[in-house]
Amino acid sequence: MGWTDEDRVPLCTAYLAVSGHPVPATGSSKEQLWGAVHDKWTDLMKKGLFRVKRNVSALEKQFKQIRKGVSTFMSPYLAVKKMQTTGNLSEEDIISGAVSRCCSLDIYEVIRNDRERFRRYTQSPLVSDTRRGRLFLS
């Protein structure tokens, strides 16, 4: 079963609770840290709608994806936060601007990839099928 926000938010909460605690965070191995995160996440999920059981490696893998998304978002967020404006931006304004920048970066990436595919397509040698008068990519 896929991950939902109802699964991800308690995961982040559990990770922050465990990693912010000085004893489990610094004096333990990776396995012990993620074991503690798993225990905390399971406790948090019991309070809400417990959809599916997940093992430690599933939590770790999902958290890596969350962390990657946060890292990707931070650059546009900081750029918007640094912008000189005529008024004071609220946190909501900053986040909205960062989301807009992220979306435009995604669109730019799609356009760039489409241009590459188009360039490869137009530069590919064509092979003709004389029986039916059609052209095919080789």
Secondary structure, DSSP 8 states (H G I E B T S, - for coil): ----HHHHHHHHHHHHHHHTSHHHHHSS-HHHHHHHHHHHHHHHHHHS-------HHHHHHHHHHHHHHHHHHHHHHHHHHHS--SS---HHHHHHHHHHHHHHHHHHHHHHHHHHHHHHHHHS-EEEETTTTEEEE-
